[in-house]
């Protein structure tokens, strides 16, 4: 049940927060160099390292993306009529959390963020 609820929450979060950040980023680019520098300074320090807000937003959106993706795959399997047995269903729900966490960690290690 938690996996299904989190699927909806992450979808809404990606749609609202992600869209707001995308619009802000595009507006900053359109407004010029100073506006873009202000946008970047909200999330990163002058030396290029992410500040705490940048980490929270970045990791949060990344985890939301992978959680929504993994849960969507789980729902796709359920839509085929498979995995309705309680034990299998619980295992798939747990795997959505495990996989999304591992994918998020792997993604940020791959980026090699400072």
C-alpha distance (Angstrom), angle and dihedral (degrees) to the residues before:
residue distance angle dihedral
X1 . . .
X2 3.79 . .
X3 3.80 90.6 .
X4 3.80 91.6 55.1
X5 3.79 92.9 46.9
X6 3.79 91.9 47.5
X7 3.80 89.0 49.4
X8 3.79 89.3 60.6
X9 3.80 93.9 42.0
X10 3.80 93.8 50.2
X11 3.79 90.9 47.3
X12 3.79 91.1 52.7
X13 3.80 91.5 44.4
X14 3.77 92.8 50.5
X15 3.78 91.0 47.7
X16 3.80 97.0 48.3
X17 3.81 105.0 31.2
X18 3.79 94.0 33.5
X19 3.80 93.2 48.4
X20 3.80 92.4 46.4
X21 3.80 91.9 51.2
X22 3.79 91.9 45.9
X23 3.80 92.2 51.6
X24 3.82 91.3 46.0
X25 3.82 90.8 49.1
X26 3.82 92.8 48.6
X27 3.81 91.5 46.5
X28 3.80 90.4 49.6
X29 3.80 91.1 51.5
X30 3.80 91.1 48.3
X31 3.81 92.6 47.5
X32 3.80 94.3 56.5
X33 3.76 143.0 -109.1
X34 3.79 98.2 -47.2
X35 3.80 93.5 51.8
X36 3.79 90.8 47.4
X37 3.81 91.0 49.3
X38 3.80 88.7 52.3
X39 3.82 90.3 50.9
X40 3.81 91.8 50.4
X41 3.82 92.6 45.1
X42 3.81 90.4 59.9
X43 3.81 90.7 63.0
X44 3.81 104.9 25.4
X45 3.77 139.1 42.3
X46 3.81 120.6 -121.8
X47 3.83 91.2 -99.8
X48 3.82 90.3 58.8
X49 3.81 98.4 -103.9
X50 3.78 117.1 130.5
X51 3.78 115.4 -109.1
X52 3.83 120.6 -138.4
X53 3.81 93.1 -88.9
X54 3.79 90.1 50.7
X55 3.79 90.5 51.7
X56 3.80 93.9 48.3
X57 3.80 94.0 47.5
X58 3.80 94.9 40.8
X59 3.78 98.0 45.5
X60 3.81 91.7 38.7
X61 3.80 93.8 53.5
X62 3.80 91.8 43.0
X63 3.80 92.5 50.5
X64 3.80 90.2 45.8
X65 3.79 90.7 52.0
X66 3.80 94.2 49.8
X67 3.81 93.4 41.5
X68 3.80 91.0 50.7
X69 3.80 90.5 46.9
X70 3.80 94.8 48.9
X71 3.79 92.2 44.7
X72 3.79 89.8 48.5
X73 3.79 89.9 54.1
X74 3.81 88.6 49.3
X75 3.80 90.7 51.9
X76 3.80 90.0 47.8
X77 3.81 89.4 55.6
X78 3.81 89.8 48.2
X79 3.81 90.3 49.7
X80 3.79 89.6 59.3
X81 3.79 88.6 61.5
X82 3.80 94.8 -107.9
X83 3.82 131.5 119.6
X84 3.80 97.4 29.8
X85 3.79 91.4 131.7
X86 3.79 108.0 108.5
X87 3.79 96.0 -124.3
X88 3.82 93.8 48.4
X89 3.79 92.3 43.5
X90 3.81 91.8 52.8
X91 3.78 91.3 47.4
X92 3.80 91.3 52.7
X93 3.81 90.7 47.7
X94 3.81 91.0 52.1
X95 3.80 90.8 45.9
X96 3.81 90.6 56.3
X97 3.81 89.3 60.8
X98 3.79 94.7 42.5
X99 3.80 94.5 46.9
X100 3.79 95.1 44.6
X101 3.81 90.9 49.9
X102 3.80 92.7 48.3
X103 3.81 92.1 45.8
X104 3.80 91.1 50.3
X105 3.80 92.6 49.9
X106 3.80 91.2 45.3
X107 3.80 92.1 48.5
X108 3.80 93.4 53.2
X109 3.80 92.3 44.9
X110 3.79 89.2 49.8
X111 3.79 90.1 52.6
X112 3.77 89.4 50.4
X113 3.78 90.6 -146.2
X114 3.76 114.4 -159.9
